[in-house]
Amino acid sequence: MTENKVKNVQQTEGLGFLRLTAVALGATIGGGVFSLSGDMAANGANTAAVLAGWGICGIGMLCLTLCFFELNKRKPNLTGGIYSYAKEGFGDYIGFNSAWGYWISALLANVSYATLLFSAIGYFIPVFEQGNNLISIICASILIWIMNYMVSKGVKQAAGINLVVTISKIVPILIFIITVLFIKAFDPKIFMSNFWGEPGGPSFLEQIKATMITTVWSFIGVEGAVVISGRAKKSSDVGKATVSAFLGVLLIYLLVSILSMGIMTRTELAALGNPPLAFIFEKAVGKWGASIINFGVILSLAGATLGYTIIASECPYIAAQNGVFSKAFAKENKNHAPINSLLLTNSIIQLFLIITFFNASTYQIFYTISAGMIIPPYLLSALYFLKITIKKDGFEKDSSSDVLKNRILAVLATIYAFWLVYSTGWQSLLIMAILYAPGTLVYIKGKREQNKKYFDNSRDRILLGLIIALAVLSIILIANGTIHPF
C-alpha cells in the first residue's frame, strides 16, 4: 500500500478517541474482572497479598502504559505499536518475536474468552456446562467466525460496534459495586479475617507472585489502541485513549477485588466455579445478582472477543507490511481489512478450541499461557523506551528534568516487566518456548521473500539457539509428564 493510500484510508476510515478507548477497554475488560477474586484466592493469595499485588501491578502497569503513551508521542511513525518498538530498538528477529508473541497471546485470549463465555451461558442453559463440552465448542466456533465476518467488513465498523458493547458490559459491574456498597453487604470482619490468611500457608512473597499472572491477564489489551495506532484519525488520540482506559480499568478492578474479599472468605472464594463474581454477588443479594453478572460476562466476552479479533489480525498485518512476516499477511480486502491475517488468526483459534474439547482445558489454563506470551513484548517495549531516553532520541527539545523523569519511568517499567518474567515461573517459560519456536519459520519465509539475510549477527543466533533449546527441553518434560501444557 502506498503512503498516499495509507493517508487516504486513515482520513476516511480513521478511528477517533472514543473508538480507540473502546477498543482498549473492550479488549481489557474481558473475563478478568469477573474471575480475578476467585482465581487469586485459588492460588493461595490472601487479602494483604492481593492488595500488594494490585499495588505492584498498578504502579508497574501505569509505568508501562505511560511508556506506550510517550513512545506514541516520541515515535509517531512507529504505527505497529508492540512490534515496531521491539524491531526499531533491537532488530528484525527480536521485533518479529515480539509480534509473534503478541499475536499468539491474542489468539489464546480469544480461546479462553470463548470457554468462559459459554460457561456463563451455562448458568442459564445448563447444556453448556463448563464451556468446554462439545456443544460449547461448536457454538464458540460459530461465534469466532461471526467475529471474523464482522471485522472483514472493516475495522472501523467493527470498532463502532465494540464501542456500544463496551458501554453495555460495564453496567453490570457498576451494579455490583453500587449494590454491595448500598446494602452494606461488605463485612469488615470477613475482610480482616482474610487479611493474613491461615497459618502455615504460602509465604507472603509467594502469595504476591501468585497474583501476578491474574493481574497481568486483567490488564492485557490496555495497549490495544497503540497496536492499531496506524488506523487512528489523530496520533495524539492514541496515547490519551491508552491512559484513559488504564485508569478506568484499574479503579474497577480495585473496587471489585476489595468488595469481594469482604463478602466471602478466601477458602470460599477459592472454591467458586466460573465466573466467580457471579457467585459472590449471588451470596450478597440472591439469584438475581448472579443472573446480572453472568449476563455481563456474556456481553463483556462478546465485546472482548471482537476487540481481540481486531487486535490479533492487525499484528501480523503490520508486521508483514514491515517485511518481517510473510507478505501474504499484508493482503487487504475491499474494506481495507487484513483478510489473510484475519482468516489465519481465526483458523488457529479454531484449532485451539478443538484442543480445549479433547483435553477438557479450562479458561484459566489458556489465560495463564496468554498472559505469559505477552510479557516479552511488554519487556521489549519498556527496554526500547529506556534506550531512547538514554540516547535522548526524540527528546531533543526536552529539558534535562523531563528527560530524567522519563528515564525513571522507563527504569520502573523495565523492572516491573522483569518481575513479571520471574513471577511467571520456569514451567510457563518452557511452554512459551514451544509456542515461540515455530514462528522462526515464518520469519525465515518473510526474509526470503525480500531476498534479505537473516541470523547474520550473534545476538539473533544466540536467541534462536535459546528458543530451540528451551522448546526441546519443554517437549521432553511434557513427554515424561513433568509439565502439562493444557
Sequence and secondary structure as in RCSB ss.txt:
>XXXX:A:sequence
MTENKVKNVQQTEGLGFLRLTAVALGATIGGGVFSLSGDMAANGANTAAVLAGWGICGIGMLCLTLCFFELNKRK
PNLTGGIYSYAKEGFGDYIGFNSAWGYWISALLANVSYATLLFSAIGYFIPVFEQGNNLISIICASILIWIMNYM
VSKGVKQAAGINLVVTISKIVPILIFIITVLFIKAFDPKIFMSNFWGEPGGPSFLEQIKATMITTVWSFIGVEGA
VVISGRAKKSSDVGKATVSAFLGVLLIYLLVSILSMGIMTRTELAALGNPPLAFIFEKAVGKWGASIINFGVILS
LAGATLGYTIIASECPYIAAQNGVFSKAFAKENKNHAPINSLLLTNSIIQLFLIITFFNASTYQIFYTISAGMII
PPYLLSALYFLKITIKKDGFEKDSSSDVLKNRILAVLATIYAFWLVYSTGWQSLLIMAILYAPGTLVYIKGKREQ
NKKYFDNSRDRILLGLIIALAVLSIILIANGTIHPF
>XXXX:A:secstr
  HHHHHHHHHHH B HHHHHHHHHHHHSSSHHHHHHHHHHHTT  HHHHHHHHHHHHHHHHHHHHHHHHHHHH 
TT TTTHHHHHHHHH HHHHHHHHHHHHHHHHHHHHHHHHHHHHHHHHHSGGGTTTTSHHHHHHHHHHHHHHHHH
HHT HHHHHHHHHHHHHHHHHHHHHHHHHHHHTT   HHHHHHTSS  TTS  HHHHHHHHHHHHHHHHTTTTHH
HHTGGGBS HHHHHHHHHHHHHHHHHHHHHHHHHHTTTS HHHHHT  SSHHHHHHHHHH HHHHHHHHHHHHHH
HHHHHHHHHHHHHHHHHHHHHTTSS GGGG   TTS  HHHHHHHHHHHHHHHHHHHHHT  HHHHHHHHHHHHH
HHHHHHHHHHHHHHHHTTT TTS HHHHHHHHHHHHHHHHHHHHHHHHH HHHHHHHHHHHTTHHHHHHHHHHHT
T   S SHHHHHHHHHHHHHHHHHHHHHHTTS    
